[in-house]
Amino acid sequence: MSHNNEFKVKFYGVRGSHPNPSPDTLKYGGNTSCVEIKVNGHCIIIDAGTGIINIGNELVKGYIASGTEDKNRKPITLTMFFSHTHHDHIQGFPFFKPAFIASSTLHMFGAKSLNVNFAETLSHSMFTPFFPVDLGEMAAKMHITNFKETEMLLLYPNNPKPEVVNKHRVVEEIPDDVIKITCIKSYAHPKDGVLIFRVDWKDKSFVYASDKESYIGGDSRLTKFAINTDLLVHDTQYTSNDYSSTIAPKQGYGHSTPEMAVDAAKAANAKHLV
């Protein structure tokens, strides 16, 4: 079955801070942040919390089933985005099986943080004595790149290699069947902010706004960025009581309440909110 002409979003991890497997979390699962978007034959992954481990297992099963031996199997090629590098958004990556397969190609994008390139920041999460395998020892071909607000990533049909352009200098109209991915940076989450992503294809759009605390009167930049999106994914880690507790208030931790998410969706005129 062809996967062209599809735009599907699947959640593999929705928890914050740490994995939480228990009978009480069966409905939504206990894994931390990870979302898979399949668009027009491309596989896009946002964040690499523990949910990415299950994506990896499924991808490897498909890889093995595609041929009788490595030389005639269809290689795994992925475009991956990281909102930031707090543990709950990267802790599954060391156990992501496609990264250990030499024929895999991972195009990975994240923010330069505190004047450190994304590749270096990510490498700090995997090195001796904290993990037995360094990032550079993983077998897959990894292209790890800084991604910023002025840029747009383009994914063309039947071409696995992404193209990054300056979105303010695009002079020719981009064809309707090209996937466009852009971002803005929110500075509400300590200490150097997070990236919020938007995926556009044909007449469909998806916005991922994790770890996004709001501001008094709302966030006008998020409203403009997410305007008229089909699906807005917005973090809602705290209840209103948690957020404004007199004992241990969570305001300033960079996370939102359900009320903040609803307000953001209404302001942006989003068709669906998750």
JOQUIBEL-V509787 format. One record per helix or strand of 3 or more residues. SS is the DSSP state (h for helix, s for strand). FROM is the first residue (numbers start at 0). LEN is the number of residues. If there is no record, write none. Layout:
BEGIN
<<SS/FROM/LEN> <SS/FROM/LEN>>
END
This chain:
BEGIN
<<s/6/7> <h/22/3> <s/33/6> <s/41/5> <h/50/15> <h/69/3> <s/76/5> <h/86/4> <h/92/3> <h/96/4> <s/104/6> <h/117/6> <h/134/3> <s/140/6> <s/150/5> <s/162/4> <s/178/8> <s/193/8> <s/203/6> <h/219/7> <s/230/4> <h/239/4> <h/257/11>>
END
